[in-house]
Every structure is written in C-alpha cells, then in structure tokens.
Amino acid sequence: MDKKRIYLFGNGSAEGSAELKNLLGGKGAGLAEMARIGVPVPPGFTITTETCIEYYTLGKNKIKELLTQGVIDSIKFIEEATDKKFGDRENPLLVSVRSGARVSMPGMMDTVLNLGINDKAVEGLALKTGNSRFAWDSYRRFIQMYGDVVMGVKAEKGEIDPFEAEIEAIKEKKGVKLDTDLDTEDLKELVERFKKVVKDRTGKEFPTDPWDQLWGAIMAVFDSWNNERAIAYRRIHEIPDDWGTAVNVVAMVFGNMGNHSATGVAFTRDAATGEKRFNGEYLINAQGEDVVAGIRTPLQITKADSIAWAKANNVSEEERESKYPSLEEYMPEVFKELFNVQHKLEQHYRDMQDIEFTIEEERLWLLQTRTGKRTGAAMVKIALDMLDEGIINEKEAVLRVDPNKLNELLHPVFDKEAIKKAKVLTKGLPASPGAATGQVVFFADEAKEWAEDGKKVILVRIETSPEDIEGMNAAQGILTSRGGMTSHAAVVARGMGKCAVVGAGDMEIDYDKREFKVGNILMKEGEWISLNGSTGEVYLGKIDTIDPEIGGYFGRLMELADKYRRLQVRTNAETPRDAKVARKFGAQGIGLARTEHMFFEGERIMHMREMILADTEEKRREALEKLLPYQMADFEAIFEVMEGLPVTVRLLDPPLHEFLPHDEDAQQEVAEEMGVSVDVIKEKVEELKEMNPMLGHRGCRLGNTYPEITEMQVRAILGAALNLKGKGIKAIPEIMVPLVGEAKELELQKSIIEKSAEKVFEEYGDKIDYLIGTMIEIPRAALTADEVAKYAEFFSFGTNDLTQMTYGYSRDDVSKFLPKYKELGILEHDPFQVLDQRGVGQLVEIGTKKGRSVKPNLKVGICGEHGGEPSSVEFCHRVGMNYVSCSPFRVPIARLAAAQANIKYGVEVEA
Amino acid sequence: MDKKRIYLFGNGSAEGSAELKNLLGGKGAGLAEMARIGVPVPPGFTITTETCIEYYTLGKNKIKELLTQGVIDSIKFIEEATDKKFGDRENPLLVSVRSGARVSMPGMMDTVLNLGINDKAVEGLALKTGNSRFAWDSYRRFIQMYGDVVMGVKAEKGEIDPFEAEIEAIKEKKGVKLDTDLDTEDLKELVERFKKVVKDRTGKEFPTDPWDQLWGAIMAVFDSWNNERAIAYRRIHEIPDDWGTAVNVVAMVFGNMGNHSATGVAFTRDAATGEKRFNGEYLINAQGEDVVAGIRTPLQITKADSIAWAKANNVSEEERESKYPSLEEYMPEVFKELFNVQHKLEQHYRDMQDIEFTIEEERLWLLQTRTGKRTGAAMVKIALDMLDEGIINEKEAVLRVDPNKLNELLHPVFDKEAIKKAKVLTKGLPASPGAATGQVVFFADEAKEWAEDGKKVILVRIETSPEDIEGMNAAQGILTSRGGMTSHAAVVARGMGKCAVVGAGDMEIDYDKREFKVGNILMKEGEWISLNGSTGEVYLGKIDTIDPEIGGYFGRLMELADKYRRLQVRTNAETPRDAKVARKFGAQGIGLARTEHMFFEGERIMHMREMILADTEEKRREALEKLLPYQMADFEAIFEVMEGLPVTVRLLDPPLHEFLPHDEDAQQEVAEEMGVSVDVIKEKVEELKEMNPMLGHRGCRLGNTYPEITEMQVRAILGAALNLKGKGIKAIPEIMVPLVGEAKELELQKSIIEKSAEKVFEEYGDKIDYLIGTMIEIPRAALTADEVAKYAEFFSFGTNDLTQMTYGYSRDDVSKFLPKYKELGILEHDPFQVLDQRGVGQLVEIGTKKGRSVKPNLKVGICGEHGGEPSSVEFCHRVGMNYVSCSPFRVPIARLAAAQANIKYGVEVEA
C-alpha cells in the first residue's frame, strides 16, 4: 500500500494527533490534537515532513504525482466540512498554507493567507462579507504575499519593495497619505498593477487558478526548508537537515463576515496574577489582526471583566451594554461553547492556555491554542493551584516554573502603564535584574551624599571599582558604559540585589563635565533616568516602580523544590547584610566569601597600602598586623550570621596594584596621608603594573610569594571562629586557596595554612574544625586535578575565570566583540552568563572526575556566576557536584533549578 | 640464609657491579664496577639501600645487630687490602663514609672524611706523611665535619658556627689573620676546644673509638635519608621515599705522603676540541683539594702537553724538566698504568671519561670516573669519532649530542680568558643564546644610527615593541628589564639569532637621563656592557667574542639526524632574511609567518592606522587597498626564498591598539601626519584600550568582525603565489587562522577565505593549491578539536598562548613571580621554555586525538617557542605530530631532537 502522506483534520475528528509531532510538525500535530478531542478547528490537512524529505530526493514532478489525488481528496473534504467551494464565485473556499517543522523555525516560509482568491472568488468574498473593499484588499494582499513568498518577487539591493512602490504611486496619484484612504476602485487597480509587477519580474503570469496557487505554495514550503535563512538557523540551533517541514493547508474562516462574526483571544487563567479566571478580549466583525493592531477598543469576553473595565474607564452601565457588551452577553450560546472549549483545552493540555478564536456567522472556530505566557507570580500560582486541583503532580509543579522568572518576584518592576509611554535612551547588558529610577550622579561619594539627602540616584560610571562600593550601595541602580556580565559592577550589583545595566557602549561619559551623551542626547548630572536590569534597557526620565510581594505561594514552591533537589545551594556573600539576605532565601552556607572587599573601607585601605609599599617582610608584617583586627571582626560578623552553616573564605585574590590609586591626584593624596613622597607611590604603581592583570601576580601566587599575607588571613579566620566558639556560636570555616594551577602551589599554601592554624590553636588553647580546599579556575588545575586533589578537601569551580581562560576572553574586554559574535551566531549565549558545557564544561567534568579518582568523597561545588543560572545548575547536578553557590538573590532560582535537574535526570531524592 | 646487606670491592674484584645500581646506589655501583674490571680503586664496602629501608622499620639497634659481623669483616678486608689497621698508632687505616642513592641527591648527608682518626692515629698519620701539621689539621677537620654532620652541632639562628668561633678565638689570641698561620700546637689546642664544643652542645663526649665513629656515621647516613632537605628534594624531583640510600665506606688514600705521592684529574679526550688525546693535570705531594684550589701550579700529565705549556708560559726546557715535569716523565711506570686504565675506562664506558686519581707512594688509585663534560664542538666530534672507531653505532652517536649544546656551534661565544676576569653586573633570563658586547643605547633609532657609524651597541630597554625591530637588528644584543622568555624582545631576538637577555629585574632604567642603575652601579649611555644570552649574565665592560666555526662534523651529524628522524622541521620566519637562514639550516618549510610585523615599516604603519581610524567599512577597505601591494610584495619575497616548500601564513593576530602610538608626543605626530585632530587619535586609543589585551579583541575575532582584513590578506597571499607561478616559481601557501576557540569562528573565516580566493582566481584566470588551517592556542579549541577539525586542513599548536591560558600566566608579567616559583620548587622549568607536558601537553594530546578522530590524516604541528626545545620536540614526536616549527637558529637543534625522539621511542625510520 502507498505510504500515508496526508493527514486530515476537522469535523470533530483527525487522522493525526499530538503524538505524531515528528511526522506532522508542531503546528499540524496541534491542529489534529484539537480536532481529535472535539474542539472545533477549521478543517484542513497536513502533508508530512517525510514528504518534504522525499521531495529532495524524488524531485518536484514525482512528488506532485504522488500527492495529487490526496490533495484533491483533501480539498474536497474541506469543501464538504465548510460547505464552501474552492475557487467558487458564490461561496469560495479560501485556505491558508503554512510551513511547520517539529520545532518552530523562524527561518522558514511565512504564511500565505487567503489562497484560492481570484477574479471570481473575490466577488464571492465581497458578497459574503458585505464588504467589497475588504475583499479586494484581501486579494491585493494575497498577490503581494504570494508574489513575495512563493514567486520570489523581492526588492533588489537599494530598491524599495516593488509592491510598496505601486501603493505609493497610487496614493500619490490620488493625493492621499494613508493606505486606508484607498477605496475599492483603487484596490482593484492595485490588483492589476500587482499582477503586472509579478509578470515583469518573473516573466510569469500570476496564477489565477486556485489549484495552481495551491501547488505553488506547497512546493514553496518544501523549498523553504533549504533556503539560506533556514539552513543558517538549523546550523545555529543544531537541527538536523533530515527532519524536513510539514505543509499545513487549512480553511480560512472570517470573523468579519458581519455582526454575527467576531474574533478574539482568551486565556484560561489570569496571565498577570494566575487567578483561575477565564478572560480575554474580542472584536465584533473583525479579523485577528484588528485585535492585535489596537485601533478599535477591544471588548471583554466575560461580563464581570466588562463591568470592571467600564468602571475603570468611566463608562456607564447603559453605554457599556449597548456599545461595549461582553461576549457572554452578546452571544451567550457561543460564549458557553467557548467557555467549555477553553476548559477542555486546559484539562487536556494540563496548563494555562492562550487561545485564538474566530466566530464566523455565530459558528465558533478555534484557530490556535498554546501554553499561555504569564508573569512570574502567575507562573508560581498556576503551578501550585493546578497541583491542588489534581491536574498535575508535585514534580510537574516544580518543573512548571521557569527559574529565571522568579526574579520578578524578588525585585521591583516598572509600573505597567508608566513604562508604556517611556522612551528608551540606550541599551546595555542586563547585569542585575529589577527596575530602578533616579537622578544621574557620576561619583560614588556623591551618590552616597545625595542618597543621604533623601534623593534617589543612579550611579553612572565608565566602570566601577572596589572603591565605589558604598556609592553603589546607596544608589537605586548602577549604569556603566563598559564591562560585561561579570564586570565588577555586574558582580557586585547582583550580590547586592541591586538593579544594574552595564556595558552600554553607546554612552560617552565625561566625568569632568558631569554629563554623558548618547548620540545627540545629552544627559547632565541630576537628570532622571530609569533602568531595567532584566532587559538592559535605559529609559529617559522618571518611571514609577512597584516593589515585589513575596507571598505564601513562593514559600510553598521553595519547600517543594527543596523536597526534590539533591544539590546544596550556597551563596556568594562577603558582608553580614548579604549573608542575612541569602540565609533568608534559603542559602545553606557561603560558597564564596571574597576577602578583598574587606580591605577597601576607611582605614583599612591605608594599612593595605602600607603593606604593599613595604620593602621588607618585616614591614609587611607590621602593616598586616594592623589589618588583622579588621579582618577578624569581619569574619566574626559573617560567621555569626551563618551560625551552624559552612562559610568558605577565599584568601586574597586580586593583584596588589588594584589597591593603589592610579590617577595622579589620588596618588598625591595617598602620599600625603602616608607621609611618603608621591614618587614612592608612582614607582610602586609602575613596578606593579601588569600588561594582563587577569593573568598576573594574584591569587595564591601572592600567598606563596608573600606567605605572611596568607598567615594573617588564616589567623583572622580561625581566630574569629574561636572567638565565637567562646560565645557558644558555631562557625564552620572552609579556607579556599585561589588560582591554583599546579598542585605544588596548593601544597605550599596548605602547609602555610596548617602552620598558622597550629599557632592560633596554641594561642587560644583551643581548636576548631576547618577545611582546606581550592578554587579550580585555571584550566591546568582541572587537567591535573588528580594531583591537586591530594592537597584539597574540597574543590570549588571558579567558572568565571575558568571561562576567561578556556575561551581566552577577558571579561572586561569581551564587550568589544561578544555582541557581534552573538549576532553572527558564533556564540549562542554569553559564556559568562550561561556555562559553556561543551568547552568549559569539559574541564569541569575532567576536574571533578580526576579529583574524585584520588578522593572519592571530595566535596565539589561551583562559585562562579553560573551557580545561579538554571541550565548551568542542571549541568552541575549532572556532573555530580555537591553544591552550587550564587549571589543571594539567585539562591531561590538555584534551589528551583536544582530540583528540576534532579527530577529531569531521575536521580532519587535523598533520605 | 641471611640477606646480603654488604658488598665488598677492591683488590681487583667486587661483589657488586654497575647493574646493581638500585641496590648499591650510584656511587657504590660505580666503585664496584671499576674494581670489577680491574681498575685499582681503594678497597671498601657498600651497605645496601634496602638496609636503609629496613632501618626505618626495624630501628637502629636491630640494624646494628644485623650489620655488626659484616662491618667487622669488611673493615678487616680493607685492612688486609691496604696493609693498614683501623685506629692504629703506627699505620692507621682511615676511611671515608658517604651516602649514595640511586640518583645523585644533594639534599642528603655530606661526606665524612678521615674517619678513624683519634689521638693515637693522628700520630701515625703524622709519621707516615712526615707532616704533623697536616695530621692535626686533618684531625680538627674531622671533628668539625663529624660534629656537624653526625652529631648535629650547628649554629643557632643568628649565631656564627661554633667551630668557626673557636678558630676565630685562637687566631685572635695568636694575633694572626689566616687559618694557615696556625701551627701544629695551635691545631692541637683547637682539637681540644672542638671536643669541648661537642661536649657542651651535645652533652656527649666526642667519640675517639674508630668503631664508635664508624657506627655513628653509618646511622647518620641512614637518618639523612629523611632529613627535611632530602624530603623536600625528593618531593620536587618525584623520587619515591622507599628507594633509600646506600652507605659507602672506603679506605682513604693520600697523595700527600711525600714526593712519591701525587694526585690529579685527567680526561680521556680533549674536552674543548674533542680530539682523541689523553690529557690532564696533577700535583706532587698534594691532596685532591689542592688541585681544585689552584694555589700551586698544576703540572701536565703528558710530556707533549707539558712542553706546550712551557712554551706558552715562557718556561725553558731545563726549568720545565726540573720544576714542572710531566707525570709521563716523573713516574713513567705509574703514567703507563694510568694511560692503560683511562683507555680501559673509556672502552668500558664507551664515552669520554673524566677521572680522579691519587698516587700513594707510587701506587695508583682511581677515586672516580664519570662521563666528562665537554663543549658543544667536542661533543659532536667525539660522538662521530667514536662512531668511526666502532665504539658506538649511528643511533648512539645521534643520542650522544645534547641538542642544546649545538647552540655553541651556531652563536658567538666569549673569549675564554677574557670572561674569567669579567665582573657580573646583573642577571636576567637567557632569552636568546650567544655572546655580545657593545655600548649601551636606550632607543631603537639611535641604535641604528650608532651602528651605521660603525659602533657596536647593546640596545637596553624596559621592554621592546614592534617599533624597535630595526634598532634590535642593528644592535649586537638586546637587554630588557621586563618580560619573560616569550616576551617580544625574546621572541624577536631568537628569530634574528641575536643575543638577548630579558627581564633583568634589578635594573632601573631611566630613559630621560639615558642611564640605568643596578643597585649602586650607574651605567650611562655609551658605556660598554656584555651579554651572555645563553646564561642570562650581564657583564660590566667590553669582553671579546669569538665567532663559531661550523665544520664538517656538524654537517655529518645533521645528516645522521635526518636519517633517523620522522618529524618534519619547519621554521618560524617572516622575512626573506630569516627564511634564508632557516633554509640553510635545513628547515623544510615555514610553520609560522606572522603578518603583523609587515605592517610596521615606513609607509605601511600610516595606512594601517588609517584603517584603524576608519569609521566605516568603506574607509577601512580604502586603507586596506593601500596596504595590499606591500603585503603582496612581502609574501612574494618569502615564497620565493621558500620555493617548493610550504609556507604557513598566519592572518593578522594582535589587537589593533598595538598599531597606535600611546604616548602623547607620538599621538600628536601621527595626528599631524594623518591630518586629523589629536583628539581623534586619543579617542580611538581610549576606545581600543583593553584591560587584558592578551584575552581581547584579536586573532580571528578581528577577522570575523572586520572580514575585509581577512579578505585583503587572502588576496595578498594568493596573489603573491600566482605572481610567482607566472615566473615558474612554485609557492605552497597555507593560510592559518589564529585564536580560534569555537568551531564556528573557523567556519566563518573559512568561508571568507574561500570566497576571497575565488575572486583572486577569477581575477588571475588561474588557480593555485592552498590549505586552510588553524592555530590551536586556546584551551577550548583543543577541548572541542573534533568540531574545529571539520573546517581545518591542518592544526598548528600555538603553545605560547596555550601555555598562557592553560596556566593563567601572562608571559609579559610572569617575571613577577616565576623566578620565585622556580626557587620554591613549584615549577621545575619556565613553562614558556619547556612545554609543560602534564598540563598543557594534555590539551595538545586531546586536541590532536580529537582532531584526528574526525580527520585521520589531519596535519598537525607546533609553532610555539617550544618547537625548538628538545624535550618538547620529543613530546611532539610522541603525540604523533607531523612537524615542529621553530626559530631559524633552533632548526638544527630540532632536527637532532627529532631524531633522538624517534630513536628513543623505537619508531621505525620511514622509507
């Protein structure tokens, strides 16, 4: 028997179903599924994806031969189901033709609508709709669409679209400005002109026979599978060439056939709040695009919504009933059917649906149903409500929430109405989510002062440095013109949960003049701007923000997530404030407490500089002695907040020159404060200068060449822990050595740490348990992890630096080519945001495996920015890590992502 | 039967042999071997390394019990063989006790000499030597040595050595300055004082019984296996703890027992020239240390040498015969025996030997024989002579030459006599071998001017940059205060075969004052300094240099090497001059022609800057159009020199800011030349500035964001090749894309290259074969090499950058901690000199394997600096590379190293 190449649907049944997605494509399978469960969809048929592949081996003629009888039969099926006739002058059947692969592929053929229209059928359409202008407008649109998509009439380079040129010409002739000013006669003329354009450009007559039109469109869909855009898209998204595309031919239905017709969109639940409330909008005597275009005021579907709408818009009940009736009132029977259909769809798909429908002469047709987009809050509520309603189970509820969407529940957002009117000034990278509005200031100290005066400020900098931290904290948000997703500004802002947009390269900042320019727009200090840290958009002026409400639903979701996850979630925090926030969000310890920020405040930086300027070990020790009490106090405060939970403290990491001032004025100032000549400072700055500081004298290279720094830090960490022990508070310190690339580096650091620990224990007459471990952030450390593990009790993958070195990208400079690389499709994601599993991930796997080959129970975690990114968390779960660590505001995201990973990969829940 | 713990040797036989090295240690096995083949060595015995390990499990008492009878018997054996008696007043037997592991281990116990001496035996020694001062001096030395090494009498921190303190005290008492001013009575007093020191410090009497002394020394050797230094040494050199050390107890023999005694050193061949000529020096009535100390004029061993010596020193034949007789004349019988022994040793060990001997009362004793050190020239000659003599075979001859020593044959060296008197000013890294002397200049243009005036100059810079190239070329040598083995100065100098010392961190250079300081020493422009590029030493003043002579031996060696190697050897060269040199040295193609240097000379840099300053693609193309003819001419010149051999051209690699001037004056100058405001230049410099240029916008990131650069270079490369084809000259271009980290980067570059190539071929109406490949220099490229290989016809490992990124070391900044890391034993080698096989090498292996998993015949090479380093070449051979590429002057080294690798790893010779 011949292979089945065509699947029918409509009239309450279907030959296909959702399960045949590979064969029918996503769209075809969806239509079939709806038809199958008794939802009224316009009848139609799907030509299989396999036929597309056959097309490429057998050729056009052979395929047409194989399909002809089936297509004729299928059109007959549609004709019968709709009681219309293909190409008929009285009651013409028009169809749409669409491509549809297994996955949505924007690179392929667009839709062709109204196929079947011609000089005869247009009359029938005019008659049925009572609107000849609409009929002719549909006709000329069809020629334009078909001419472009199927016949390949495109503008040459530098030319305007030839069809648009004709429209312009006719408008000029008539002396009108808008397309809508053209009347039926004009449109008739346009149809003739368009046909001529096609003839001139292609040498072929525009096909007026509906069957010719149909075959042309079907072949065009097959051809589109291998057009340049589609091939490029497949390559980027790694879609196999042999999947092929299906062709969907569906009867057109018209919501604009008069006052008994309508069209609309609806949601089975409230997409903003998640409430279980059928809702939506519709328009009488209108086409789908009219709803989207927003020219006419859409009406509410339910009576309740309609009344609420009237109230909000000061419309009287009388006026509402007459001019703005709900569908519930206007067509009660159709409404009832629609209500049942939406319920059926939601029950069937087991999720909130976003549906499109058309009512043609009081007959309801569903055109599409899909999972509805929703806010973060709605996402959480719907998942839990559906769990309670018994529609889904716990695991499904956990999987239903996009972890990234939780951000919306944790950060302020812009007022919805206000943002609609806002003007975008520029765009940067969405470095830290949330919304912020404030007055522009350029200096950290001034940000602090203005904030103390009760002003809201946005700190605008080329880049930020550790000296700016207090100003960043005082600001509502941070905006920089340079730097990537892991630049200082981005990392610190995320840690603070503060809105930030970074690397907005269009901005030219002039600190001297206290202003910045974007193109011609000049912004001065004190002017208002607003930032969307979730999208990277920067707006002109003040825009109101709304604080998030974290309700019980959020808490319930987190509990569920914790039930199903295996990975521990820690936080990256180095202040008691951040630690508190993170603990509140459920952090199970600190995975990374950087110690360098602790050297910047007030007096400390002076002692730090004293240490750096010291020319003997003795003098260095003196300066370090002065730093000790500060560090110890800092650690005590953090350990206290994290009582009973582990705290991983990373030893000093950045190159020493970061602590010295680089501009002349500041150098002069420091020289005076320290009582040395400015030349001493300059010489030191010069001496410490590095071509590539990222790859320079930092991390354990410092601790090994100046062991006294490590010694001081160990004294501070363990001293702090012992002080707390005295007060009955349990600290669990884990000392982490940064930037190890060779096992011997760790071996040496370990011996320094252990010797210092012995001294502290002796001094206190008491001991405390602690661990020694290392960052794995240098490719060589991952490659030689079996050697490194001999000296480590834990590994923490520092995937920020590991990404820098594995890719050879400086995160400070990457903005120079990364945007272009994403545009070119060379990179799918910014690898500093989403862990590169194919490259960097290999090193993570190698490192984990080799480490555990020596120590099977080696504790392994991640403390790069990726620790809070869902797909990266999933990866960490898969490679068998013990924990991820991320910035405080990402802790809930990581908890959820960890649970999802565990559910997806079927690992059993512990205990 | 009991386990054999002691092995005797002497009296013309031995229980052990060279094969028992693991059991007897290197020293013990060597002595046994000499005895075994009938060479007269002082009798003695070796306690096995296994006994040392037993010592650690069984303890001191048990071991002594197990050894006692054997030691007694062995001493008796020595007594009989020497006709002396242990502890005897008349004719005392003294012995030395030494540790000796499988490999030489400086961390262990030093030698104890003269053991067995005491208040009685000292008298016998005085009697036998006729020198009571010597006898008592030997005694006090023994107490000092034994007190320190065996009994642990050491100076406390801050204290001077307690024995030395006594010497000082007695000298003060006597009012003399030198140790040699002390007479026998003083020495007797010193012996008493020393014994008191031991008693005071250890609470124990100094052992006067020879047997107590012996047991103490044996146990001390065992203990020394686990002293801190030895453990540290083992850890660094990865020597297993359970190897243990042997103990060697050997009869002392004295060359100072009167005029019938003597001592000396000799070589079986001439260590300087390699001539087959027995030679050496000796002293009558002297100890070994006297020869080394150089106070007395040593005499020649052969008569011929003695006559030559006399001539050179204006000594008459009469005077020579009486005062400076040769051993051949002075003791003809002993000489004859020695001559036979040296011949036997050379034949036995099959290599030139360096021997130590002592004649005690006309009886010859060999104390040591080892493979003699020799100059590079001698190494080559000896290997080939021995091949001709039938002593070794071809493979052995190839293996006998240390490839690094070939440097001496290729570069100038200092005059031997002159260098002895030279004063070292400072030390840097030995960046490029050879010797150079010249006057200090600080600026490249001045170096050129001075050189044109016929002066010899050394260019002294903090760092060099591409602008300095002409000055570097004009100078005799280059000295920098900053940068590592792969800094610009180092790489360029090696390419030129020019002597260079880099990263001499002690130097403070002041360009303004045209001077530099090292500590208190001030050197001004025009003063003379000299550089040894092979050691890194910088000397004060002018030192004559001698040019190398490359003789027929060198050529024969290279022929032999080529016969046995499998790896191809190419060169890194980008000028016709370098290419010519390399071809002369046997390069089989160019593995890396950098193109960036081609943009610096004269006019070109202007056009390059025009290109960089262009703000539209169009303007960029205009500027590139101007650069095209220059590039094309450059390529033509190189292709012509390399006719018939492949030339790998790397597309533009460095970040664009390297081509812009960074200081204000130069910016002003450029602005004027280009007719733009200086602000334009400054802004561009600011815009292009990068925090970590090494990880920035460079390599194929440039070629992908500015494809027009790639297009121009491809036009130049293929156009040049086609121009030559027209002249009948065959060019074989290979286009290499730098800095690929993601396969899609190469895919895009490949498509740009191919499209440009099509255009060129169309333009010329002719085609040429060429390859497209990529550098593998980013860790991610190695990790994803299976993807990258899809688009590559060859891989070339850029191990300079790969090392930078795998270790996270910036080669420009590594001098800040690398020396300290080597000192601490964290790194054994500078990984930029010697390929790190454990880390970076893993990526090379992964990359090669994954690449070939997709393309089994993928051509793989290396073009990092490691391509000319012997151990790295061996590694490249082992991982199955097709070729190595190195700087021209390293080509012979690589050829030899490649042959040695092939011989060692037993791969068959091709064809």
Interface residues (C-beta under 8 A of the other chain):
Chain A: E690 M691 N692 P693 M694 L695 G696 H697 R701 N704 T705 L739 G741 E742 K744 E745 L748 E777 I778 P779 R780 L783 T784 E787 D801 Q804 M805 T806 Y807 G808 Y809 S810 D812 D813 K816 F817 K820 Y821 L824 G825 I826 L827 D836 R838 G839 V840 Q842 L843
Chain B: I236 E690 M691 N692 P693 M694 L695 G696 H697 R701 N704 T705 L739 G741 E742 K744 E745 L748 E777 I778 P779 R780 L783 T784 E787 D801 Q804 M805 T806 Y807 G808 Y809 S810 D812 D813 K816 F817 K820 Y821 L824 G825 I826 L827 D836 R838 G839 V840 Q842 L843
